[in-house]
C-alpha cells in the first residue's frame, strides 16, 4: 500500500488530452471574464449630492460590492491553485 505524503505535482491528462493545469487555468479565466466592473462611487456621490438615508445605505452596499469585486478575482486564482495542488 502506497501512502502519499506530498502533494501531487505531476500532470494528469483528461480524456480530451488537456492537462489539469490548463483545465484549471481555463476555468479561472472563464470565471474572471464574467466578473463585472465596479461602480464609480465618486461619480454617483457627485450626481446624488446630499443623499437620503436610503441612498446612504445603497452607496454603502455598492462600496461593499466593489470590495468583493476587488478581492474576488484573486481569490478565484488562489482557490484554483490550491485545488491544483490538492488534486
N, C-alpha and C positions, 0 to 999 in steps of 0.2 A: 504494500500500500504506500503510495507516494503522497506526502503532505506538502502543500505549497506554503512556504513561509515568507515568500517575497511576492510583491505584486507582479502580475503578468505584464511583461514588457514586449513580448513578441507580437507579431501582427497576424491575426486570423483573417481569413477572407470569407465573405458571404458568398452565397451561391452565384451571384452575378459577377463575382470577381472583384468587388470593391472592398478595400481594406477597411477595418473598423475605424481607423483614424480618419480616413476620407469620408466615411459614412457619418461619423460624429461631427466632423467639421461642416459637412453639408447641412446637417440638421441645425447646427448653431447658426450658420449663415442664413438659413431659411427663417429661423425664429427672429434673428436680428433684423431681417428685411421687413418684418411685419410690425415692428415696434414703431409707433407713431412719433412725430415730432412733439416737443413740449410746447406749452402755451407761452406766449410773450407777455409775461406778467407786468413788466413796466408799462407796456403799451396799453394793456387792459386797465391798469390802475389810472393811467392818464385819461383814458376815454371815459371811465366811470366818474372821475372826480372824487367827491366825498361819497363814500359808499354807504349804503344802508346796512343794517345789521345782517340781513340775508346775503348781501353782496360780500360782506366781510368774510362770512363763513364759506361762501363759494370760492373766493380768492384763496382762502386757506387750503381748501380742498384741491384747488388747481396747483398750488405750491407743493402740496404733498404728492400729487400725481407727477409733477415734473421731477421730484426727487426719486420717485420709483423709476421713471424713465431713465434717469441718470445712472442709477445703480444697477438696474435690471440687466442691461447687456453684458456687463462684466460678470454678473452672477451666472448668466447663461453659460458663458465660456468656462467659468470655474466649475460649475456642476458637470458640464460635459467632459471636461478634462479629468475630473475626479472619477467619473464613470469609466473613462478610458482606462485608467489605472486599476480600477476595481473589477473590470470585466474579465 
